[in-house]
Amino acid sequence: MEYTIILFYKYVRIDDPEGLKKAQIGLLNELGMKGRLIIAHEGINGTFEGTTENVQKYMEIMKADPRFADIHWKKSAGTGEAFPRLRVRVRPEIVSLHLHDTDFDPNEVTGERLKPEELHQWYQEGREFYIVDMRNDYELKVGKFENTIFPGLANFRDLRDKVGTLAHLKDKPVLTVCTGGVRCEKASGFLKKQGFQNVHQLDGGIVSYMEKYPGRDFKGSLYVFDNRITMHFDNPANHTIIGSCERCNVPSERYVNCKNLMCHRHFLVCENCSPELESTYCDVNCEKDWKERVAQKNFQTA
């Protein structure tokens, strides 16, 4: 049986998020889909896996709704095990920049869309432009565009505090990028509200560029939020690994979570340094802290 993974979003006014949530849960369960969907008044943001046939049915049903007719669907091959369950949630924003209490509306203010073909042409022409990556810090460790400018985001919401680090680009051509487009679209609008004059967003996100130009300009792998963890489209024989093990510094794209549950940091470690996933600590301080917590708990229980 063939499976397909879809990644999509749409900034569009949703008057009744709870009503849409109920309808989506019914539809997705009927089609046997697993994954995540976030619904807010500003739009929807989702990623699912299902049989290729049922994924196609889902997209056709969504396209029949005028609100979602022009969604840019990103598809990739699935395994049937990308997600453990289905989750549909209503939140204040579909990606959290903590702007729901301001006058900023991504449906009204956004950067100019730049298609992958246009970005490729920019590279070919040697044009002046500045790529600003709006992903989280751990995502960039395995893949990024050449000459990427990174404002230092541990979480997307950090952009509110970090935007000052980009002030030197206010009069320059800026291109915001992210995985599938949802973060860079909101970020591009936010930059415009902050006075940036020439702001673009990569239409369809990094995944759309990688699909059209595998191994070109974007080096390494793309971090994805499912059980695959990373993905790339280029030939494995020519694939460039830019990530490195935090223990021994050998090339690696293997993520684990810190064994200290109070930390749980996502970091890179090779199989030699940690043969089994989630079986190591990110540093000696985390190991010491967790063992002390466990010892204290056992003492109190006894």
Backbone torsions as a table, in degrees:
resi	resn	phi	psi	omega
1	MET	NA	133.6	-178.8
2	GLU	-91.4	139.4	179.1
3	TYR	-120.5	150.7	178.1
4	THR	-132.1	141.3	174.5
5	ILE	-106.7	132.9	177.3
6	ILE	-118.7	144.1	176.9
7	LEU	-127.5	129.6	-175.0
8	PHE	-159.2	162.4	172.6
9	TYR	-160.8	166.5	174.7
10	LYS	-159.3	121.5	171.0
11	TYR	-83.2	111.5	-179.1
12	VAL	-159.2	147.2	-176.8
13	ARG	-66.4	123.5	176.0
14	ILE	-112.8	107.5	-175.9
15	ASP	-74.0	-32.1	-176.5
16	ASP	-129.5	78.7	-178.8
17	PRO	-58.4	-38.8	-179.0
18	GLU	-67.0	-38.0	177.4
19	GLY	-65.6	-41.1	177.7
20	LEU	-66.0	-37.6	177.7
21	LYS	-58.7	-47.7	-179.4
22	LYS	-60.8	-44.2	-179.2
23	ALA	-65.7	-40.4	-179.2
24	GLN	-67.6	-40.6	178.5
25	ILE	-60.0	-44.0	178.7
26	GLY	-62.2	-45.5	-178.5
27	LEU	-66.0	-46.9	-176.2
28	LEU	-66.8	-38.1	176.6
29	ASN	-66.6	-38.5	179.0
30	GLU	-62.1	-35.0	-178.4
31	LEU	-90.5	-1.7	178.3
32	GLY	69.2	32.9	-177.6
33	MET	-88.6	148.1	173.9
34	LYS	-126.5	149.0	-179.3
35	GLY	146.7	-153.2	-174.6
36	ARG	-134.0	142.4	173.5
37	LEU	-139.0	128.3	175.2
38	ILE	-111.8	132.0	-179.1
39	ILE	-122.2	135.7	176.6
40	ALA	-144.8	171.8	176.8
41	HIS	-61.2	-25.2	-177.2
42	GLU	-85.8	-10.2	179.6
43	GLY	152.0	-158.5	-179.5
44	ILE	-133.9	154.0	-179.9
45	ASN	-148.7	117.8	-173.9
46	GLY	-145.4	161.8	169.9
47	THR	-150.1	129.2	-176.0
48	PHE	-137.6	161.2	169.4
49	GLU	-129.8	141.9	177.1
50	GLY	-162.5	179.8	174.3
51	THR	-61.7	148.9	-178.4
52	THR	-55.8	-37.9	179.8
53	GLU	-64.5	-45.8	-177.5
54	ASN	-74.0	-30.7	174.1
55	VAL	-62.4	-41.7	177.8
56	GLN	-63.2	-40.7	177.3
57	LYS	-61.4	-43.3	179.9
58	TYR	-61.0	-46.2	-179.2
59	MET	-63.3	-38.8	179.4
60	GLU	-65.3	-40.7	178.0
61	ILE	-64.4	-43.0	-179.9
62	MET	-65.9	-39.2	-179.7
63	LYS	-65.0	-23.4	178.6
64	ALA	-73.8	-15.3	177.4
65	ASP	-89.1	120.3	-177.4
66	PRO	-53.5	-29.8	-179.3
67	ARG	-66.6	-27.9	-172.5
68	PHE	-119.7	12.5	-173.5
69	ALA	-62.3	-30.5	-175.0
70	ASP	-109.0	24.5	177.1
71	ILE	-59.2	138.6	174.9
72	HIS	-89.6	103.6	-177.4
73	TRP	-86.6	129.5	173.3
74	LYS	-107.7	123.0	-176.0
75	LYS	-118.8	145.1	173.9
76	SER	-148.8	162.3	-177.8
77	ALA	-68.5	138.2	178.8
78	GLY	-110.5	176.3	179.3
79	THR	-120.6	-9.9	-173.7
80	GLY	91.3	-3.0	-176.3
81	GLU	-130.1	22.1	-176.6
82	ALA	-70.6	-31.3	-178.4
83	PHE	-132.2	142.9	-179.4
84	PRO	-79.3	-24.9	-173.8
85	ARG	-160.5	179.1	175.5
86	LEU	-103.4	132.9	176.2
87	ARG	-133.7	126.3	176.2
88	VAL	-126.9	121.6	-173.8
89	ARG	-132.9	150.3	173.1
90	VAL	-104.1	128.3	-178.9
91	ARG	-136.9	167.4	178.6
92	PRO	-64.3	-32.4	-180.0
93	GLU	-138.4	153.5	178.6
94	ILE	-82.6	-20.7	164.3
95	VAL	-138.2	130.6	-167.6
96	SER	-83.2	106.0	170.4
97	LEU	-111.7	2.3	-179.3
98	HIS	56.6	46.7	-179.4
99	LEU	-114.0	7.1	-175.4
100	HIS	-69.7	-13.8	179.1
101	ASP	-101.8	16.0	179.4
102	THR	-117.0	-176.2	179.6
103	ASP	-90.9	10.8	-178.5
104	PHE	-82.9	126.2	179.3
105	ASP	-129.8	112.1	-178.8
106	PRO	-64.6	-13.9	175.1
107	ASN	-76.8	-14.5	-177.7
108	GLU	-111.8	-31.5	-176.8
109	VAL	-125.9	119.8	178.7
110	THR	-158.2	159.5	179.1
111	GLY	-75.5	163.9	179.1
112	GLU	-69.1	133.9	-179.1
113	ARG	-73.9	135.3	176.4
114	LEU	-121.1	116.4	-178.2
115	LYS	-72.5	155.2	178.7
116	PRO	-52.6	-39.0	179.6
117	GLU	-62.8	-36.5	179.7
118	GLU	-71.3	-39.7	177.5
119	LEU	-64.0	-41.5	178.1
120	HIS	-59.8	-39.1	178.3
121	GLN	-66.7	-38.8	176.5
122	TRP	-57.6	-44.3	177.9
123	TYR	-61.3	-44.8	-177.5
124	GLN	-63.6	-35.5	-177.4
125	GLU	-83.7	-11.5	-177.6
126	GLY	69.1	31.9	-177.8
127	ARG	-68.8	157.5	175.6
128	GLU	-82.6	118.6	173.3
129	PHE	-158.9	159.8	-174.2
130	TYR	-128.9	114.4	178.9
131	ILE	-83.2	124.1	176.6
132	VAL	-113.3	116.0	-176.5
133	ASP	-86.2	123.2	-175.6
134	MET	-100.7	17.4	178.0
135	ARG	-87.1	177.1	178.4
136	ASN	-80.6	156.9	-173.4
137	ASP	-56.4	-40.3	-177.1
138	TYR	-69.0	-22.6	179.0
139	GLU	-70.8	-37.5	-177.0
140	LEU	-71.0	-16.9	-175.1
141	LYS	-66.1	-21.7	-179.2
142	VAL	-109.1	-8.4	-179.3
143	GLY	-173.7	140.7	177.5
144	LYS	-167.3	161.7	175.0
145	PHE	-71.0	152.8	175.4
146	GLU	-61.8	140.1	178.3
147	ASN	61.8	30.1	178.1
148	THR	-63.0	139.0	170.7
149	ILE	-102.6	127.2	-176.2
150	PHE	-121.8	120.5	-178.2
151	PRO	-75.4	-1.2	176.0
152	GLY	83.5	55.8	-177.1
153	LEU	-97.8	117.1	169.9
154	ALA	-78.4	-30.3	174.1
155	ASN	-142.0	152.8	-177.3
156	PHE	-55.7	-36.2	-178.3
157	ARG	-63.8	-16.0	178.5
158	ASP	-65.5	-15.7	-177.6
159	LEU	-57.7	-32.8	179.9
160	ARG	-58.6	-38.1	-178.6
161	ASP	-89.5	-23.3	-174.3
162	LYS	-96.5	-6.1	-174.7
163	VAL	-59.1	-26.3	179.1
164	GLY	-62.5	-25.5	179.5
165	THR	-70.1	-11.8	-179.3
166	LEU	-104.2	7.2	-173.8
167	ALA	-56.7	-30.5	-178.6
168	HIS	-69.6	-6.8	-178.9
169	LEU	-104.4	7.3	-173.0
170	LYS	-59.6	-29.4	180.0
171	ASP	-108.4	12.1	-178.4
172	LYS	-105.0	158.3	174.4
173	PRO	-72.6	114.1	-175.6
174	VAL	-110.6	137.5	175.4
175	LEU	-122.9	114.8	177.1
176	THR	-85.7	138.9	-179.9
177	VAL	-132.6	154.5	175.5
178	CYS	-161.2	-172.9	-172.4
179	THR	-60.9	-62.5	-174.6
180	GLY	-120.1	-2.4	175.5
181	GLY	118.0	-22.6	-171.3
182	VAL	-68.9	-38.1	179.9
183	ARG	-77.3	-41.6	-177.5
184	CYS	-70.7	-24.5	176.0
185	GLU	-68.8	-47.4	178.3
186	LYS	-66.4	-40.7	-179.6
187	ALA	-63.2	-37.7	-179.2
188	SER	-64.4	-40.4	176.8
189	GLY	-65.9	-39.1	178.8
190	PHE	-63.2	-41.6	178.3
191	LEU	-62.7	-40.3	178.4
192	LYS	-62.0	-40.3	178.1
193	LYS	-65.5	-24.5	-179.9
194	GLN	-89.6	4.2	174.3
195	GLY	100.8	6.5	175.9
196	PHE	-72.5	134.5	-167.5
197	GLN	-93.0	-28.6	-170.9
198	ASN	-133.9	78.9	-170.9
199	VAL	-112.1	129.3	175.3
200	HIS	-120.9	162.7	173.3
201	GLN	-130.1	144.0	179.7
202	LEU	-77.6	112.3	-176.4
203	ASP	-65.3	122.3	-179.0
204	GLY	84.4	-2.5	176.2
205	GLY	73.9	-176.5	-176.8
206	ILE	-60.8	-38.0	-176.5
207	VAL	-59.7	-35.0	179.8
208	SER	-70.1	-36.4	177.9
209	TYR	-69.6	-44.3	-179.3
210	MET	-60.7	-37.0	-178.7
211	GLU	-65.7	-39.1	-178.6
212	LYS	-81.8	-33.3	-175.7
213	TYR	-131.2	65.6	-177.6
214	PRO	-61.4	131.7	178.6
215	GLY	76.4	5.4	-178.8
216	ARG	-110.7	125.4	171.1
217	ASP	71.3	-43.4	173.7
218	PHE	-94.5	119.3	-176.7
219	LYS	-103.4	138.5	178.4
220	GLY	95.0	-151.3	-177.7
221	SER	-116.4	161.5	178.2
222	LEU	-98.1	126.7	175.2
223	TYR	-73.8	131.5	178.6
224	VAL	-126.9	151.5	-172.5
225	PHE	-95.5	56.9	172.6
226	ASP	-147.8	-172.6	-173.6
227	ASN	-68.3	-10.2	174.9
228	ARG	-72.9	-29.3	-178.2
229	ILE	68.4	-54.7	178.0
230	THR	-133.0	158.7	176.8
231	MET	-151.4	155.7	172.6
232	HIS	-152.5	162.7	-175.7
233	PHE	-111.0	-10.9	-175.9
234	ASP	-79.2	165.6	-179.9
235	ASN	-61.2	128.3	-179.4
236	PRO	-53.5	-32.9	-179.2
237	ALA	-67.7	-25.2	-178.1
238	ASN	-108.9	4.8	-174.8
239	HIS	-68.7	135.4	178.6
240	THR	-100.4	124.3	176.3
241	ILE	-97.3	118.1	-180.0
242	ILE	-103.6	-14.3	177.1
243	GLY	-74.6	159.7	178.8
244	SER	-144.2	147.5	179.2
245	CYS	-62.2	132.7	-179.1
246	GLU	-75.1	-10.9	178.8
247	ARG	-92.1	-49.8	-173.1
248	CYS	-120.8	-4.3	174.4
249	ASN	72.3	13.4	174.9
250	VAL	-76.8	155.4	179.1
251	PRO	-57.3	133.3	-178.9
252	SER	-159.8	145.6	172.9
253	GLU	-123.4	23.9	-173.2
254	ARG	-98.8	110.2	-179.6
255	TYR	-92.5	143.0	169.5
256	VAL	-134.6	167.4	174.4
257	ASN	-107.1	140.0	-180.0
258	CYS	-56.2	136.7	-177.7
259	LYS	-67.7	-21.4	175.4
260	ASN	-73.7	108.9	-174.6
261	LEU	-67.1	-16.4	175.3
262	MET	-80.6	-13.9	178.0
263	CYS	-106.4	-65.1	177.3
264	HIS	56.8	28.4	-177.8
265	ARG	-65.4	140.5	178.9
266	HIS	-87.7	118.0	-177.5
267	PHE	-147.0	167.3	-176.3
268	LEU	-93.4	131.8	175.8
269	VAL	-151.2	136.0	-177.6
270	CYS	-78.4	168.8	-178.1
271	GLU	-67.7	-29.2	178.7
272	ASN	-67.5	-35.6	-179.2
273	CYS	-84.3	-21.9	179.0
274	SER	-152.7	89.1	-175.2
275	PRO	-57.0	-33.3	-178.5
276	GLU	-114.7	143.9	179.6
277	LEU	-64.9	146.3	177.5
278	GLU	55.5	39.0	-179.3
279	SER	-120.7	15.4	-177.1
280	THR	-142.8	167.4	179.0
281	TYR	-102.8	153.5	-177.6
282	CYS	-74.3	-25.1	173.8
283	ASP	-160.8	173.3	-175.0
284	VAL	-66.4	-30.7	179.5
285	ASN	-67.2	-39.3	178.0
286	CYS	-66.4	-39.9	179.2
287	GLU	-63.1	-46.2	179.4
288	LYS	-62.1	-44.9	-178.8
289	ASP	-61.0	-45.9	-176.5
290	TRP	-69.1	-40.0	179.4
291	LYS	-65.9	-34.8	176.0
292	GLU	-67.3	-38.8	178.1
293	ARG	-64.3	-44.6	-179.9
294	VAL	-64.1	-43.0	179.7
295	ALA	-63.0	-41.5	179.3
296	GLN	-65.3	-39.8	179.7
297	LYS	-65.5	-44.2	179.7
298	ASN	-63.8	-37.7	178.4
299	PHE	-63.2	-44.7	-179.8
300	GLN	-66.3	-37.8	179.4
301	THR	-65.6	-41.4	179.9
302	ALA	-65.7	NA	NA
